[in-house]
Amino acid sequence: MSDLEYDATLTDFLATAVANFPHRPATYFGGETLSYAELDTRIAAAAGALREMGIRPGDRVALVLPNSPQHLIAFFAVLRLGAVVVEHNPQYTAHELAPLFAHHGARIALVWDQVAAVVNGMASTVIPVSLEAPLPLSGAPVPHRESALADAALILYTSGTTGQPKGVLLTHGNLAANCIQLEAQADLRPGHERFLATLPMFHSYGLTMSVLLAVRCAAEIILLPSPRPAAVVSALAQRRPTWMPGVPTIYERAMDEQAAEAAADLGGVRYAISGAASLPARIIEPWQDRSGGMLVEGYGLTEASPVLTINPLGEGRRVGTIGKPLADTELRIGDPDDLDRSQPDGTPGEILARGPQVFAGYLGNPAATREAFHGDWLRTGDMGVREADGHFRLVGRIKEVIITGGFNVFPSEVEHALLSHPAISQAAVAGVPRVDGSEDVAACLVLHPGATFDAEALREHCRGLLARYKVPRHFVVQEELPTDQLGKLRRRQVQEILMAEVASR
């Protein structure tokens, strides 16, 4: 165990930042800044308005907002009352949002005014929020309120491998612990950092890594409502953030944009963290050359607040791995046939985790909660390998393993082989069912501009890197791969594309 102390809540983070750095910029958005003192004043007034509307400790308040100061103020106003934030993607349709609202039952929803009509009728009170005006909540100021570590703070919905959304219930203790772990790992300097928040706050990765951790160390939060490359490069050049969580596509597109804007400067980012998708090695060196900082890969999931591992931010990082567990976090590789047993180093198995950032369960779903754990170990559903030096490597999702001719094929190893070919920009691999009950390995590809596709040459390239049964039998070339707003690959859609193409031949 480390000597870290997990004795602060999210509301404590804010109170400490306000007390120690009241005049430090807290947010930058659309050319305007708010200091930590100003932010706290607006949070107190918003909490007062919510209290006058009947919100009490334990109640749930829904937020359907893009990244903005209004979002941050609403988030902490809810927590100040001891209530629970329920985050939602503002790009969701009514069809997607309705079952979530029916499940969590929030009476009040603060919704981006551009999509407020979508939410009408789902909550008793729907409050439209403009990004061009202050949050429309102002009541008698509510001072800082002590919360308990075990108090619920946040509900995030995740579908995992089932496709059925589950409400992940995270406590103050879970989320705060993850921030404390990350702060120690990165040696962040209170009152001196600037965070670039390109990832959405409604996602656990964006919320913890870009916002909650920033408040923990009284950093300036540069809020972008969407990760458009031009906006990212502009923020990098003008505000010079020191910390930037992202996904591979954000870094790649930012470099493409910077190349087009010769005057743009990516320097100043000490640490760039990549997650949600595998980080291609080809991105790392160019980014580090242009920024002067490090770009490292980490790993986590919503149920872990979300970060479990990260590569060392200094000596010892290993490209191609997800790094080592955070402080007070245990990971082991379970034998899929008997999770009580751990696999030896170098042998794939299911990644199991435990630590103070791991959630207690799903909202109103005890059966799913039981399935999520093996004893006190969280079952991540991911296949991984522990290397002899303690680094972990992600292999793929358990349910994505392709079984062909009795052999297991992990999509990630085939994708890495494909990406090493000079014509291939992006690759996604899935299994296509055969009539004998087995599967063919198939790949969805995006080519580099100007590249030509030669299926047999690509297969020959793969034969030099993979066993023959792992070499794709089918290829489909696309303009782009299907991804979500965070840039995470939608593997179900990839498989549907491949199955439809193979069936049409």
N, C-alpha and C positions, 0 to 999 in steps of 0.2 A: 504494500500500500504506500501511496505517496504521502507527503505532509500537507497536501492541499486541504483547505477547509471549505466544506460545502454548507455554509451557514447563512447564505444570503439568498433572497428571493429576487424575482424580476423587478418588483417594486422597490426593493432595496437598491438594486443597481441604479435605478433612476434617481432615487433620493441622494445617493452618494455622489453621482455625477453632478447634480444640481448644487449640492453643498460645496464640492471641491472645485468645480469649474463652471460657475454660474454664467460667465460671459463667453465661454467657449462656444463656437458655432456647433449646434446640434444637428441641424439639417440644412441642406442646400437643395433648392428645387426651383427651376424656372427663373434663375437669376436672383432669388431671394434667400436670405438665411434667417434662421431662428436660433437664438442662443439657448442654452440649456435652461436658463431661468425663464425665458419667454415660453419655451416648450412646456415647462412645468405649469406655468400660469394657465395656458390654454387647456392642458390636461385637467387641471383642477376645475375649471369652468365647465368643461364637457362632462366630467364625472358628476358635477352638481346637477346638470340638466338630466342626465340619465337617472340619477337618484330621484329627482322630482317626477320622472316618468314611471317610477315604481321598481327600478332595478335594485335587487338586493343580493347579498352574498350567495353564490352558487347558481344564480340565474345565468342564462346563456344569451349572448348578444351576437348576432350574425354580422359579419363584415364582408362586403362584396365590393372590393376597392382595388385599384391599381396602386403601385408604389407612389406615395405622396406624403407630405406632412400630415394631411388630414387622416390618412390611414394610421400613421404612428400615434397621433393624438388620440384617436378613437380606441386604439389597442390598449394604451396605458390607462385611459379613462375607465374602461371596463374593468381592468385589473385593480384599479384603485378602489373600486367598490366591492372587491372580493368576488366579482362575477367572472364568467368564463367566456373567452373569445372563441367564436366559431368562424374559421376562415373559409372563404369560397373564391373560386376563380371567376372574375368578372366576365370572362369570355364564354362561360357556360350558358347553354340555352335553358329555357324554362323546363324542358323535358329532363335536363340533367340536374337542375337545382331543386325541383319540386320534391323528389324523394329524400334529399338531404335535409331540407327544411322540415319535412314531415317526421324525420327521424330525430332531429335534435330539439325541435319544438321551440326555438327562439321566438320570443314575442316581438322583439325589436330588431330591425335590420338597418344598417347604414350602408347605402348602396350608391355606387357611382351613378351620377344623374344620367349618363349616356345609356345606361342599361336598367334604370329603375323600373321601367314598365315590365321588364321580364320577371321581376320579383313580386310585383303587385299581387296581393292576396295570399302570399306564402307566409307572411308574418302580420301580426295585428297592426304594427306600425312600421312603415317603410319610409326612411328618411333619405331623400336624394342628397347626394354630396357632390358639389362642383369642385373641380380641381383649381378653379380660377378664383375661389373665394374661401374665407375661413370656414372651418367646420361649423355647420349650423346648429351648434349645441352650446348654450351658455346659461349656467345657473349659479347658485351660490357656491363658491369654491369649496372643494372637498380636499382637505389636507392629506398628506401621505398616510397610508394605512398599512399597518403591519399585516403581512400574510404569513401563513405557515408553509413550510416546505412541502407538506403533503396536500396543500390546497390545489384543486384543479385550476389550471390557467388557460388551457388551449385545447380545442378539438380541431383536428385536421382529418380530412377524409382521404383515404387511400384505397385503391382497388386491389393492389398487389397482383397475384397471379389468378385470382378468382374472377375478376371482372365485376364483382359486387362491392360497392363502396362500404368501407368500415370506418367508423369514427374513432380515430386514435386519440385517446385521452392522455394528455401530458400535464404533469404537475409543475408548480414553480420549481420544485427540487430537481426534476428531470432536466428542464430547460436551463436552469441556472447552473447546474453541475456541468452540462456540456460547454457552456460559455467559460466557466472557470478552467476546465480542462484545456480548452483551445487557447485561452489567454496564456496559460503556462507554457503550452507547446510552442507558441509563436513569440513569446517574450514581447508582447505588445506593451506600448508605453502609454499609460493613462494620460489623457489630455493632449496627446501629440499625434494621434493617428487620424487618417482620413479614409473612410470606407466607401467604396463604390458599390452601390446597391443596384445592380442590373437585374438580378434574379428576383422573381416575384415574392412578395411578403406572404402570399397565401400558400407558399410552398415551404416545407420545413427547412430545406437547405438555404433558401434565400432569407427566411426569417431569422434563423439562428446565426448564420455566418455573416450576414450583411447588416443586421439591425440589432438583435439582442446582444450579440458580442460587442457591437459598437457602443451601445449604451453602457455595458459593463466597463469599458475602458474610456468612457467619455470622449469618444471619437466623433468627428464630423461625419454625418451620413449624407452622401451625395446620392439623392434619390432619382432614379430614372423610371418613368412609367412603363417603358418598353425597351428591350435591348437592341434598338436599331443601331447598326454599325456606326453611322454618322454621329449619333448621340453619344455612343460609348467613346469614340475617339475624341470628340469634342470635350467630354468630361475628363478624359485622361490628360488631355493637353492643357485645359484651363484650370482644373481643380487639383491635378496631380495627386490622386489618391495613393495611399501607401499599401492598401489591402484591397484585394479584388477577388472575391469568389466568383466562379463562373462555370461554364460548361465548354467543352472543346470548340463547338461552333462559334461561340462568342469570341474566343481568342483568335480563331482563324479568320473570321469575318472582320474583326477589328484590325488585324494586320493587313488584310486586303484593302480596307478602307484607308488605312494609314499610308499604304503605298501609293494610293491614288491622290491623297492629300499630302504632298511632299513636306509641307511645313508642320504637319502634326507631329507631336512628340509623345511617345509612350513611356518616357522615362519617369521614374519616381515610384513605381509600384514595387515595393520591397518583396511582397509575397502575393502571388496569384495562386489560387487554389482551384483545382478542377475536380468536378464530381458529376454524378448523374449519368455519365457515359464514359466509355473507355477513352483515355487520352492518347491519341496517336503520337508516337515519338517524333514525327516530322514537325509537330507544332512547337515542341518544347524549346529547342535551340534557337529558332528564329525569334520566339517571344522573349526569351531571356537576353538575347543580343540587343533587341530593340528597347526593352524596358530596363535592363540593368539589374533586374531582380530575379527571383526564383519562381518557377511554375511547377507545382507539385500536385500529385494526385492523392485523393483521399477516398473514403468509402463510408457509407452509412445508409440508414433507412429511416423513414418517418418515425417508426416505433422506438428509435434510439435518439430522438431529439435533434438532429439525426446522426451526428458524426460518431463513428466508432474507431476509425483509423485515419492516419495521415502520414505521408512521407516526412522524414525529418527535414526541418527547414534550415538546412545547413549541411554539415558533413554527414554522410551516411545515407542520403536519399538514393533510392534505386528506381530508375526509370523502368516502367512496365509493371510495377507493383502498386498496391494500394497502401503501402507503408506498414507501420506498426500501430498497435492499439494505443489509444490515448491513456493518460494516467488513470489508474484505478479501473481500467477496462480490461476484461479478460475475453480473449477469443480462442476458440479451439476448433479443429476440424473434426466433425463427427463422422463416424462410419455410417453411411446411409442404411446399412442393414441392422445396425445396433448403435443408436446414438449415445449409449452409455460409454462406448469405446471411442477413443480418439485415433484418427489416422496418423501414421508416421509422417514425418516431414517428406514433402514431395509427392504425397498421395492425395488425390482429390477427395473431397467429402463436403458435407454441409457445414457452412460457417455458423457456429453457435456463439452467442455473446451474452455477457452480463456486465453490469456496471450501474452507477447511480443515474445515468442518463436514460436507462431502459424503462419504457412505460410499464404501467401496471395492468392495462387491459383496454379493450374496445368498449365504447359506449353502448350499453344495453345489449351486449353480445357475448355472454359468458362462454358459449360453445366455441366461438372463434378465438376467444382469449385462451382457452385451454389448448387449442390446437397450435397456438403461437409459441407455446413454451414446451420444453422438455425439462421437467423439474424446474429449476430456477434459471435455465438457459433459454434465451430468446432464439427461436428458430428463424433464421433470416430468409430461408428459401433459396439462398445463393450457394453455388458450388465454389469452393476455393481450395487453395493449397497453401500450406505454411512452408516457407523455405527454411533452410538450416540456420540462417542468420536472423530469424525472427520476423522477416518481412512476410506479408501475405500477398497472394496473387488471386485475383478474381477470375473464375473460369466461366461462369454463366449461371443462369437460373436453373434450378433443378428441373422444372417443367419444360425447359427449352432444350434439354439434352436430346439429341437425335439418335435413334437406335436404327442402325442399318446393318443388316446381315448379322445381327447378334452383337455388334460392337457399339459402344457409346462414342458419340462424337459431340464435342462441345463447340457450339457456334463460334465462340471467341477465338479459338485456335485457328479455325479456318479463315475467319475474318482477318486475323493478323497476317496470315500467309497471302491472302488476296491483296491486302493493303501494301505489301512489300513490292508489288508489281508497279512499275512506273506509270501505267495507264490508269490505275484505279485510285479514285479520290475517296470514295466511301463504299463500304460493303456491309451487308447484313445477310446473315445465313440462317436458314430454317430448314426443317424437315418437311418433305412432301410425301404424303402417304402413298404406298404402293398396294397393289391388289393382294399381295401375300402377307399384308399386315406389317411389313417393315417400312422403312422410309428411305427416300433418296435425299442426299444432301443437295440443297439448291441455294443459289445466291442472288441477291438483288444488288445491283452495282450502279454507282455513279462514276462516270469517267472524268478525268481531268480535261479542261478545255483543250480542244485540238487533238485529243487522243483518239485512236481508232480501236475498235473492239475486235479481238481475235480469240474466239472461245478456246480453240485447241491450243494456242500458244499460252493462254492463261492456265489451262489444265496442266500443261507441261511444266509451267513455272511452279504450280502447286505440288506436282509430283516430286519435285526436288526438295520440298519442305515438309510434306505430309505423307502418312501412309495412304496407299491407294484408295482404301475405302472412305477416306475423309475428303477426297477430291470431289468438288461439286460436279454433279451430272447435268445440272440445269443452271442457266444464267438468264437473268432478266435485267436489261439496262434501263434505268430510269433517269429522269431529269433531276430528281431529288428523292431522298428517302422520307417516309412518313415519320414525323416526330411530334412530340407535344410542345407546349409553349416553352418548356425549359430546355428543349433540344434533346430530350431523351427519346430514343428510338421506340416506335410503336411496333413491337415484334409481331403482335397478332395481325396487324395490317400487312406487314411484310409477308407473313405466311399466306395470307389471303391472296395477295398479288401473285405470289409464286404458284400457288395451287391453281389459280384461274389461268395463268399463262401456260402451265404445263398441260392442263386439261384441254386447252384450245389447240394444242399441237397435234 
